[in-house]
């Protein structure tokens, strides 16, 4: 399988901008804006430790994000009980996404730059879309046309049903 990005050659590489130190505070950082995720709704599925949210948009229906109920910033900050429970819940979310039609694999990503509250993204790689292997899936997700809100809601409802079943 060949990794292929959604760009036409030649692509011009540009250097990074100047570094910003100290970095700006994120919501949830001490001294920053209040943590939005600490006051989150119940999403499409929840238990005592986790809340699973449907994506608010994007091009890959079935993309969801999982957040801890406890305020922790990263894997290293999760209480031991939640760190141990994460694998069980992540496997359950993956199995639920794989019940959707035309999903080949589920990719898991954690970016910690937008919010100082533990959350991870699960993205379904469409069946047959082999150019989106490895790190290319989020790049393709940004380049593909957006899915309809109805299709995103339908996928989220399917995932929620599989999580509850």
Secondary structure, DSSP 8 states (H G I E B T S, - for coil): -----S--S-----------SS----BTSTTSS--SGGG----SEE-SSEEEEE-SS-SSTT-EEEEESS--SSGGGS-HHHHHHHHHHHHHHHHHHTTSTTEEEEEEE---SSBSS-EEEEEEEETT-GGGTTTHHHHHHHHS----HHHHHHHHHHHHHHHH-
